[in-house]
Amino acid sequence: MAAAQTLGMSPSAISKAVSRLEERLGARLLNRTTRSLSLTDLGTNFYDRCREALSQLDQAESEVTEARGVPRGRLRVEVPVSLGRLLIVPALPRFIAQNPEVTVQMSMNDRVVDLVQEGIDMALRVGDLSDSSLIARRVGSFRVVTCASPEFIQRVGVPLTPEDLQPEHCIAMFRLGTNQIREWSYRKNGVEHTLLPRAALSFSDPQSAVTAAISGAGFVHSLDFTVEAQIASDLLQPVLQDWNADSYRAVSVVYPQHRQATAKVKAFIDFVAGLFPQAAAHPAPAQSSTTTRVA
């Protein structure tokens, strides 16, 4: 059904087209039951090879346009959910206006995916990078903020040091796929402190954690762009600001190292970098501000 909607065809037409393809290849590509469809092993291999071929064709077309120096073609981008919704998506109309020959296909995912396997041209990543198959350029940084609703703080008291935070009062964030709880880190005058939150609620989505904090569920430890509006509206109150002052996470653009940075990729990198003017003011020591291979 989804394929039919994407291609503007009826489901029966799609089914007949696949059947004709199977007949021409002399192989079964789909396992069919009354309730579901799934790829056979041959179908999976055929799909992967076709997707790779289409990606190479798109890359070849983009490289030809390099001679003109004009960004052109479809750009597949992946970004974290909150970063995409709050910062990147609102700016996209301006990018399209500046680059009218580019179309952007953006997916939002908090799970780290294989860019080559998924056919993604580039992605935005927050925090440490480890994939050696990618080229990275740091484009900005975010400060980490701890906050809670004024009512919650009035009830449990204002923490003056990280040791004052009770783990059961701290809303947990976990990594999709591994369910690993993210630690909270603090640093002040060379002293470091870490905390593992153990509140009754935990989330993979930062915006959900922020919403829970507004409702009085506890403290939340999040990037500044996710809580700025709520703090300005007095829905949340920041704490331990002297312990968070030097706590920054880098924002990087990454793309596969075997692919040439085409005009459309360069244009989007430059555009995104312009959305984070704090990058130069708050460099992250673990990341380079230039384009480098991820170590």
N, C-alpha and C positions, 0 to 999 in steps of 0.2 A: 504493500500500500504506500509506504514512504517513497519507494523508488518511482512508483507511478505518479505520485504528486510532484516529485522533483523533475521528472522528465515530461510532465504534461501528457501522460498516456494513461489509458485504462489498465487496471490490473490484468485483465484478460489478454490485452495486447502485450504486456510485459511477459506474461507466462508463455505466450506463443513464441515471442522472440527468443526466450531462453531455450525453449524446446527446439527451435530451429538451429540454434547455436550448438546444442548438444548433439543434434543429428549430424550437423556438418563435422563436428569434431570426433564423432563416434565414441563419446564418453559421457557419463552421467556427472553433472556438475552439482546437482542439488539432491539432497535427501528429502523426499516429500511425504508428509503424513497429513491426516485430516486436520491437524491442529497447528502444525508448524512446518517451517522450511529450514534446512541447515545445509551448509556447504559440505560436499564430500572432500576427501583428501585431495583429489584431482582438482576439484572446484576451488579449494583454498589456494592451491599452487597457481592455478590459472589466474585467479583474481589478483594475487600478489604480483605476478609477472606483468599483468595488464596495467595495474596501478603504477608500477615502477616505470613501464614504458610511457604512460601518459605523463608522469612526472618529468621524465627525461625530455619528452616533446615540449612540455611547457617551459622547461629550463632552456632548451635550445632556442625557442622563440624569444625568450627574455634576453638571451645572450646576443641575438641578432639586433634587438632594439638598443643594446648597449652602444652601438655605433652612433645612434642618434642621441644618446644621452638622455632619453625621455623615459621615465618610469611608465611601464605598460604591462598589462596582463593581470591575472588573478594572483593575489597574495594571500597565502594561507598562514594565519597567525594564531598562536595559542597563548592565552594569558590566564593567570589565576583569577578566580571568580570575582572576589571583591575588588581587586585592582581593575579588572575589566569593567565591571558595572559602575564603579564610582569615578574612575579617572579616564580610562582609555575610550570607552564607548561614547561618552559625551563629546569627546574631541574628534571622533572619526569624521563627522561631516566636514570639518575644516580640512582634514587631510585629503578627503576626496575632492573638495573644491580646488585644492592646490595641485592635485594629481588626477585630472579627469580621465586619464586612460587606464587607471588602476581600479580594480575591484577587490574588495577585502572580504575574505571568508574567515571569520573569527570564531574560534571555539574557546570556551572558558572551562577550565578544569583545574582543580587543586591537586590532582595526581600528576606526577612527573611521567610523561609519556615519551616514547621513542620517536623523535621527529622524523627520522628516515622511514621507519616502519609505517607511520601514520601519514606520510606525505605532507608534513608541515614545513613551510619555508623558514619560519623563525618563531621564537617564543620569548616571552618575558618571564624571568625567574627572579624570585626574591630570596635572599639569603645565600648560603654557601653553595658553590658549584663543584661538581665532581666528575661529570661526564667528559672524558678526554676526547670524545669524538666531535666535540662542539667548539666553535669559535665564539668567544664572549666579548661583549663590550659593556662596561658598566655605564649606565645612563642616569643613575640617581641613587638616592638612599632615603630611608624612612627612619624616624625615631620611634622607639618602642615606648608606649605609655601604659601605666597601670591606673585604672580608675574604677569607680563604682557609683551607684546612685547616691545622692545626698542622704536619702532615708536609710540606706544600708550602712553608710559610714556613721551616721548618727547612732545607729543601733549597736555597732560593733566597735566603734572608735576609730580614730585616725591612726594608721600605722606610721611610726616615725622611722623605723628601719625595716628592712625585709624580714628580719626575724619576728617582727610583730604580726606578720601575715599568717593566719591559720590556713593550712592547706585545704581544709574542708570549706573555707570561705572563698576559694579561688576556682573560677570556672575553667575547666580544662579544655584544651584544644588538642585534637589528635590527627595524625597523618593518615590519610586515606590509603587503604591497602594493607598497612602494617598495624593500624590502630595504636601506634606508639604515641604516648602522651608527650606533648612538648614541654620541656622545662622552662621555667622563668629564670632569667639571668639578670643580675644587678652588679654594678661596679661603682665604687666611689673611693677616691684617694688611694687607689691600688688595692682596695679590699673588694673581693668578689663574693657573691652569694648566689646560690641556686635554690630553687624551690620546685617541687613536683606537685602541681595542683591536684586536689582530691574532692572537689565539689560533687554534689549529686548529679549535676548536669555536665555533659561534655559535648563538644561540637567539632565538626571538621570545617565548618564555614565560619569565618570571623564575624560576618555580619549577624549571624544567629547568636553568637556569643555576646556580641555587643547588645543586641536586643534583650537577651536574658539579663544582662547586667542592669539595663535601664529598668527592668521589671523588678529589680531587687534580689536577683539570684546570687550576687556576690561580686567579687572583684574580677575584672577582665584585664588581660595583658595583651595589648594589640598594637598594630602599627598606627601612627598618628592620623593618617588620612581616613581611617575607619571610624575615628571617634571625634574628630575636630568639630563637626557640626553639633554633635550631642553635647560636647563640653561647652561650646558657645551658647547652647540653649539651656544650660544648667540641668540637663538630664543626667549628665555624668560629671563627677568631680575627680580630677586627677590627684594622685597621691605619690609619695616617694619620688618627686620630680628631681631632687638632687641626686638620687640613685639612678635615675634613668637618663640623665643629661648626656652621657657618652654612649648610650646604647643605640646603635644604628644598624640597620640591615640594608645591604646593597641591593639595588634593582639592576638586573643585567638583561641585555638582549643576547640571545644565543641562536646560532644556526649551524648546520652541519659543515664541517671543515672541508669536505670534498666538493662543496658547491661554491661557485663564485658568487660573491656578493653583488647581485644584479642591481640595476638602477632602482627597481621598485623596493628591494630590500634596503638599499642605502637610504632611500627617501624616507622609509618608515622609521629606520633607526634614528635619523636626524630629527624627524618629527617628534618621536617619543622622547628623545633626549631633551627637547625643548619644553616638555611638560614637567621636568624635574630640575628646576633651577638650583635646588639645594645641593646638587651633586658635587659641585666644586667646593662649596662651603663646608661640607661634612664628608670628606673622603673616608671610605671604609678600608682599613689597612689590609684586609684579606683579599681585596679585589683591585684590579688595575683599572684606571680610568680610560685606557685605550683598548683597542681591539686586540685580544690575545687568545691563544689557545687555552681552553680550560685544562688545568692541571689535575 
